[in-house]
Amino acid sequence: MENKVALVTGGSRGIGRKTALRLAKAGYDLVINYARNEKAAMAVKEEIEQMGRRALTVKANIGETEKIREMFRAVDEFFGRLDVLVNNAASGVLRPAMELKENHWDWTMNINSKGMLFCSLEAAKRMEKNGGGKIVSVTSIGSIRYLDNYTLIGASKAAVESLTRYLAVELAPKNIAVNAVSGGAVDTDALKHFPNREALLEDARNRTPAGRMVEADDIVNVIMFLLSDEASMIRGQTIVVDGGRSLLI
């Protein structure tokens, strides 16, 4: 793992934070991208450095392609390489379809879909120089089934899963593996923005066949597997981690 570098977008909290810390524990140096909360990002950086790894924090709204390019230039200057990208950052407007406006579409799609694509393309340029790499994106079951107020985010996550398939084929000759992880309801800070949060949590507690809610570590476990050599023949797949909840009507 000498000098290998991983970039986690939205790496200051929730699943992104746990992924960054797990990668550091596995021996990676880290780039922590964040949009607003510098204090949280610096706290993750400190935890990573306490493990003896190097860490760089980069503030960037990945919905803007110029900010993405600036972020990758910072990675070049600080580390000079990139081996892993975890597209975790997400945002979006939670409203019924009839209440949506054009700017809601732009905001959600830019961060969740456009950001994933152009972060992946910039990452691939660096990975190719190192002989290959791994890209994993975080999506959700709202991409394939209906969730209240989730119209725009669901569509953006469906785009992420489609892009995962296309990028997996086009980047395979560069020895870059591309996959995604789709999670069920996880009680993180992001879920606090859902107007129907309590109903989602109750559903997850009572109707998940596995007998419990999905936890952030369940998602991170699969991310880490897809980043490992053992998963080298898994390409363009979206692995659902929801304890079987999406199997029920």
C-alpha beads as a LAMMPS data file, in Angstrom:
LAMMPS data file: protein, C-alpha beads

249 atoms
248 bonds

1 atom types
1 bond types

-500.0 500.0 xlo xhi
-500.0 500.0 ylo yhi
-500.0 500.0 zlo zhi

Masses

1 110.0

Atoms # bond

1 1 1 0.000 0.000 0.000
2 1 1 3.057 2.276 -0.084
3 1 1 1.976 5.766 -1.193
4 1 1 -1.416 4.694 -2.583
5 1 1 -3.925 7.546 -2.512
6 1 1 -7.724 7.528 -2.268
7 1 1 -10.149 10.423 -2.779
8 1 1 -13.530 10.354 -1.028
9 1 1 -16.024 13.017 -2.080
10 1 1 -18.274 14.106 0.749
11 1 1 -15.728 12.524 3.064
12 1 1 -16.304 14.660 6.155
13 1 1 -19.372 12.887 7.537
14 1 1 -21.614 9.837 7.379
15 1 1 -20.703 7.010 5.028
16 1 1 -17.977 9.126 3.429
17 1 1 -16.233 9.686 6.744
18 1 1 -16.389 6.016 7.692
19 1 1 -15.054 5.047 4.263
20 1 1 -12.153 7.477 4.532
21 1 1 -11.173 6.163 7.961
22 1 1 -11.400 2.552 6.790
23 1 1 -9.209 3.333 3.792
24 1 1 -6.647 4.990 6.051
25 1 1 -6.682 1.930 8.288
26 1 1 -6.035 -0.182 5.178
27 1 1 -2.955 1.911 4.416
28 1 1 -4.132 4.557 1.969
29 1 1 -3.290 8.238 2.128
30 1 1 -6.492 10.264 1.807
31 1 1 -8.019 13.229 0.050
32 1 1 -11.128 14.410 1.914
33 1 1 -13.485 16.475 -0.205
34 1 1 -16.152 18.575 1.508
35 1 1 -18.548 21.346 0.505
36 1 1 -19.292 23.323 3.685
37 1 1 -18.182 21.906 7.029
38 1 1 -14.455 22.579 7.282
39 1 1 -14.409 21.692 10.993
40 1 1 -15.754 18.193 10.313
41 1 1 -13.283 17.685 7.448
42 1 1 -10.357 18.742 9.622
43 1 1 -11.486 16.335 12.352
44 1 1 -11.377 13.446 9.845
45 1 1 -7.976 14.628 8.631
46 1 1 -6.665 14.568 12.195
47 1 1 -7.972 11.028 12.771
48 1 1 -6.277 9.848 9.581
49 1 1 -2.971 11.477 10.501
50 1 1 -3.120 9.824 13.921
51 1 1 -3.044 6.506 12.041
52 1 1 0.234 7.553 10.454
53 1 1 -1.232 8.335 7.041
54 1 1 -1.148 11.602 5.101
55 1 1 -4.358 13.519 4.448
56 1 1 -5.445 16.490 2.365
57 1 1 -8.759 18.322 2.723
58 1 1 -10.218 20.045 -0.338
59 1 1 -13.305 22.257 -0.300
60 1 1 -15.149 21.899 -3.610
61 1 1 -18.724 21.832 -4.851
62 1 1 -18.522 18.882 -7.235
63 1 1 -21.583 20.160 -9.074
64 1 1 -19.217 22.646 -10.767
65 1 1 -16.719 21.191 -13.235
66 1 1 -14.163 23.947 -12.657
67 1 1 -14.194 23.174 -8.925
68 1 1 -13.629 19.505 -9.788
69 1 1 -10.609 20.409 -11.920
70 1 1 -9.245 22.609 -9.119
71 1 1 -9.654 19.735 -6.654
72 1 1 -7.718 17.347 -8.853
73 1 1 -4.977 19.907 -9.404
74 1 1 -4.648 20.093 -5.605
75 1 1 -4.351 16.287 -5.508
76 1 1 -1.606 16.442 -8.146
77 1 1 0.340 19.054 -6.217
78 1 1 0.048 17.343 -2.825
79 1 1 0.268 13.644 -3.706
80 1 1 1.147 13.400 -7.396
81 1 1 -1.044 10.332 -7.914
82 1 1 -4.488 8.801 -7.354
83 1 1 -5.441 5.125 -7.075
84 1 1 -8.998 5.078 -5.706
85 1 1 -12.047 7.305 -6.065
86 1 1 -15.176 6.934 -3.949
87 1 1 -18.001 9.074 -5.335
88 1 1 -19.978 9.562 -2.141
89 1 1 -20.992 13.249 -2.142
90 1 1 -24.683 13.793 -2.782
91 1 1 -27.366 16.417 -2.455
92 1 1 -30.802 17.054 -3.851
93 1 1 -34.241 18.565 -3.498
94 1 1 -36.774 16.435 -1.644
95 1 1 -40.214 17.413 -2.960
96 1 1 -43.132 15.815 -4.802
97 1 1 -42.800 15.999 -8.582
98 1 1 -45.493 18.677 -8.981
99 1 1 -43.544 21.052 -6.720
100 1 1 -40.258 20.806 -8.584
101 1 1 -38.612 23.693 -10.429
102 1 1 -35.868 23.814 -13.034
103 1 1 -33.231 24.973 -10.550
104 1 1 -34.065 21.982 -8.335
105 1 1 -33.286 19.689 -11.276
106 1 1 -30.014 21.479 -12.035
107 1 1 -28.790 21.405 -8.438
108 1 1 -29.570 17.716 -7.912
109 1 1 -28.319 16.447 -11.252
110 1 1 -25.167 18.569 -11.208
111 1 1 -23.947 17.250 -7.872
112 1 1 -25.151 13.659 -8.019
113 1 1 -24.742 12.809 -11.703
114 1 1 -22.524 15.346 -13.436
115 1 1 -20.224 15.437 -10.425
116 1 1 -19.861 11.654 -10.424
117 1 1 -19.053 11.607 -14.148
118 1 1 -16.465 14.362 -14.212
119 1 1 -14.797 13.298 -10.960
120 1 1 -14.481 9.816 -12.466
121 1 1 -13.004 11.145 -15.715
122 1 1 -10.446 13.291 -13.895
123 1 1 -9.590 10.372 -11.617
124 1 1 -9.176 8.030 -14.591
125 1 1 -6.522 10.317 -16.104
126 1 1 -4.440 9.954 -12.945
127 1 1 -5.124 6.248 -12.470
128 1 1 -4.032 5.411 -16.003
129 1 1 -0.583 6.834 -15.256
130 1 1 -0.305 4.445 -12.276
131 1 1 -1.342 1.380 -14.253
132 1 1 -4.960 1.306 -13.097
133 1 1 -7.316 1.991 -10.210
134 1 1 -10.770 1.562 -8.708
135 1 1 -13.870 3.762 -8.753
136 1 1 -16.886 3.078 -6.530
137 1 1 -19.972 5.291 -6.392
138 1 1 -22.633 5.369 -3.682
139 1 1 -26.226 5.278 -4.893
140 1 1 -29.554 4.223 -3.353
141 1 1 -32.527 1.960 -3.933
142 1 1 -34.530 5.061 -4.846
143 1 1 -32.931 4.634 -8.273
144 1 1 -35.056 1.548 -8.978
145 1 1 -38.162 1.916 -6.809
146 1 1 -40.484 4.699 -5.745
147 1 1 -39.786 6.673 -2.572
148 1 1 -41.868 9.644 -1.424
149 1 1 -40.360 13.050 -2.297
150 1 1 -37.423 11.327 -4.030
151 1 1 -38.215 12.068 -7.693
152 1 1 -35.114 14.086 -8.543
153 1 1 -32.645 12.227 -6.361
154 1 1 -33.947 8.889 -7.623
155 1 1 -33.464 10.005 -11.226
156 1 1 -29.963 11.294 -10.470
157 1 1 -28.997 8.027 -8.798
158 1 1 -30.362 6.052 -11.749
159 1 1 -28.026 8.136 -13.918
160 1 1 -25.129 7.252 -11.613
161 1 1 -25.864 3.547 -12.035
162 1 1 -26.080 3.884 -15.822
163 1 1 -22.822 5.846 -15.917
164 1 1 -21.244 3.119 -13.802
165 1 1 -21.991 0.573 -16.525
166 1 1 -20.705 2.768 -19.348
167 1 1 -17.553 3.824 -17.519
168 1 1 -16.824 0.224 -16.510
169 1 1 -16.592 -0.754 -20.185
170 1 1 -14.760 2.315 -21.440
171 1 1 -12.218 2.420 -18.620
172 1 1 -11.548 -1.333 -18.498
173 1 1 -8.708 -1.117 -21.074
174 1 1 -6.990 1.295 -18.675
175 1 1 -7.243 -1.343 -15.908
176 1 1 -9.780 0.760 -13.997
177 1 1 -12.647 -1.096 -12.328
178 1 1 -15.895 0.838 -11.877
179 1 1 -18.802 -0.243 -9.665
180 1 1 -21.485 1.154 -7.369
181 1 1 -23.070 0.352 -4.007
182 1 1 -26.774 0.957 -3.443
183 1 1 -27.836 1.283 0.176
184 1 1 -31.110 1.004 1.981
185 1 1 -32.168 3.574 4.586
186 1 1 -29.235 4.381 6.885
187 1 1 -29.720 6.664 9.878
188 1 1 -27.076 9.279 9.027
189 1 1 -27.165 13.091 9.077
190 1 1 -28.339 13.060 5.453
191 1 1 -31.563 11.302 6.417
192 1 1 -32.460 14.180 8.740
193 1 1 -33.356 16.253 5.665
194 1 1 -36.079 13.819 4.615
195 1 1 -39.569 15.118 5.510
196 1 1 -40.692 11.485 5.914
197 1 1 -37.610 10.408 7.887
198 1 1 -39.493 8.699 10.719
199 1 1 -41.637 6.698 8.307
200 1 1 -38.536 5.528 6.443
201 1 1 -36.827 4.462 9.655
202 1 1 -39.923 2.640 10.902
203 1 1 -40.249 0.821 7.582
204 1 1 -36.573 -0.182 7.650
205 1 1 -36.804 -1.446 11.226
206 1 1 -39.982 -3.465 10.693
207 1 1 -39.814 -4.676 7.095
208 1 1 -36.173 -5.547 6.450
209 1 1 -35.969 -9.335 5.981
210 1 1 -32.508 -9.447 7.583
211 1 1 -34.102 -8.383 10.863
212 1 1 -32.392 -5.039 11.367
213 1 1 -31.719 -1.740 9.645
214 1 1 -28.757 -1.254 7.383
215 1 1 -25.883 0.522 9.126
216 1 1 -23.204 2.706 7.569
217 1 1 -20.586 0.026 8.193
218 1 1 -22.607 -2.408 6.077
219 1 1 -22.227 -0.056 3.121
220 1 1 -18.537 0.571 3.828
221 1 1 -17.842 -3.172 4.004
222 1 1 -19.027 -3.588 0.412
223 1 1 -17.183 -0.482 -0.772
224 1 1 -13.971 -1.891 0.660
225 1 1 -14.610 -5.269 -0.973
226 1 1 -15.102 -3.634 -4.386
227 1 1 -11.826 -1.749 -3.900
228 1 1 -9.962 -4.967 -3.135
229 1 1 -8.127 -7.273 -5.549
230 1 1 -10.668 -10.002 -4.757
231 1 1 -13.316 -7.984 -6.643
232 1 1 -11.224 -7.419 -9.787
233 1 1 -13.673 -9.322 -12.013
234 1 1 -16.716 -7.367 -10.819
235 1 1 -17.268 -4.551 -13.301
236 1 1 -20.125 -2.138 -13.906
237 1 1 -22.289 -3.608 -11.167
238 1 1 -24.510 -1.940 -8.590
239 1 1 -24.530 -4.065 -5.441
240 1 1 -27.613 -3.555 -3.285
241 1 1 -27.028 -3.517 0.477
242 1 1 -30.461 -3.253 2.070
243 1 1 -30.961 -6.448 4.056
244 1 1 -33.459 -7.576 1.425
245 1 1 -35.898 -4.691 1.886
246 1 1 -36.168 -3.931 -1.851
247 1 1 -37.289 -7.498 -2.488
248 1 1 -40.641 -6.786 -0.816
249 1 1 -43.490 -4.808 -2.355

Bonds

1 1 1 2
2 1 2 3
3 1 3 4
4 1 4 5
5 1 5 6
6 1 6 7
7 1 7 8
8 1 8 9
9 1 9 10
10 1 10 11
11 1 11 12
12 1 12 13
13 1 13 14
14 1 14 15
15 1 15 16
16 1 16 17
17 1 17 18
18 1 18 19
19 1 19 20
20 1 20 21
21 1 21 22
22 1 22 23
23 1 23 24
24 1 24 25
25 1 25 26
26 1 26 27
27 1 27 28
28 1 28 29
29 1 29 30
30 1 30 31
31 1 31 32
32 1 32 33
33 1 33 34
34 1 34 35
35 1 35 36
36 1 36 37
37 1 37 38
38 1 38 39
39 1 39 40
40 1 40 41
41 1 41 42
42 1 42 43
43 1 43 44
44 1 44 45
45 1 45 46
46 1 46 47
47 1 47 48
48 1 48 49
49 1 49 50
50 1 50 51
51 1 51 52
52 1 52 53
53 1 53 54
54 1 54 55
55 1 55 56
56 1 56 57
57 1 57 58
58 1 58 59
59 1 59 60
60 1 60 61
61 1 61 62
62 1 62 63
63 1 63 64
64 1 64 65
65 1 65 66
66 1 66 67
67 1 67 68
68 1 68 69
69 1 69 70
70 1 70 71
71 1 71 72
72 1 72 73
73 1 73 74
74 1 74 75
75 1 75 76
76 1 76 77
77 1 77 78
78 1 78 79
79 1 79 80
80 1 80 81
81 1 81 82
82 1 82 83
83 1 83 84
84 1 84 85
85 1 85 86
86 1 86 87
87 1 87 88
88 1 88 89
89 1 89 90
90 1 90 91
91 1 91 92
92 1 92 93
93 1 93 94
94 1 94 95
95 1 95 96
96 1 96 97
97 1 97 98
98 1 98 99
99 1 99 100
100 1 100 101
101 1 101 102
102 1 102 103
103 1 103 104
104 1 104 105
105 1 105 106
106 1 106 107
107 1 107 108
108 1 108 109
109 1 109 110
110 1 110 111
111 1 111 112
112 1 112 113
113 1 113 114
114 1 114 115
115 1 115 116
116 1 116 117
117 1 117 118
118 1 118 119
119 1 119 120
120 1 120 121
121 1 121 122
122 1 122 123
123 1 123 124
124 1 124 125
125 1 125 126
126 1 126 127
127 1 127 128
128 1 128 129
129 1 129 130
130 1 130 131
131 1 131 132
132 1 132 133
133 1 133 134
134 1 134 135
135 1 135 136
136 1 136 137
137 1 137 138
138 1 138 139
139 1 139 140
140 1 140 141
141 1 141 142
142 1 142 143
143 1 143 144
144 1 144 145
145 1 145 146
146 1 146 147
147 1 147 148
148 1 148 149
149 1 149 150
150 1 150 151
151 1 151 152
152 1 152 153
153 1 153 154
154 1 154 155
155 1 155 156
156 1 156 157
157 1 157 158
158 1 158 159
159 1 159 160
160 1 160 161
161 1 161 162
162 1 162 163
163 1 163 164
164 1 164 165
165 1 165 166
166 1 166 167
167 1 167 168
168 1 168 169
169 1 169 170
170 1 170 171
171 1 171 172
172 1 172 173
173 1 173 174
174 1 174 175
175 1 175 176
176 1 176 177
177 1 177 178
178 1 178 179
179 1 179 180
180 1 180 181
181 1 181 182
182 1 182 183
183 1 183 184
184 1 184 185
185 1 185 186
186 1 186 187
187 1 187 188
188 1 188 189
189 1 189 190
190 1 190 191
191 1 191 192
192 1 192 193
193 1 193 194
194 1 194 195
195 1 195 196
196 1 196 197
197 1 197 198
198 1 198 199
199 1 199 200
200 1 200 201
201 1 201 202
202 1 202 203
203 1 203 204
204 1 204 205
205 1 205 206
206 1 206 207
207 1 207 208
208 1 208 209
209 1 209 210
210 1 210 211
211 1 211 212
212 1 212 213
213 1 213 214
214 1 214 215
215 1 215 216
216 1 216 217
217 1 217 218
218 1 218 219
219 1 219 220
220 1 220 221
221 1 221 222
222 1 222 223
223 1 223 224
224 1 224 225
225 1 225 226
226 1 226 227
227 1 227 228
228 1 228 229
229 1 229 230
230 1 230 231
231 1 231 232
232 1 232 233
233 1 233 234
234 1 234 235
235 1 235 236
236 1 236 237
237 1 237 238
238 1 238 239
239 1 239 240
240 1 240 241
241 1 241 242
242 1 242 243
243 1 243 244
244 1 244 245
245 1 245 246
246 1 246 247
247 1 247 248
248 1 248 249
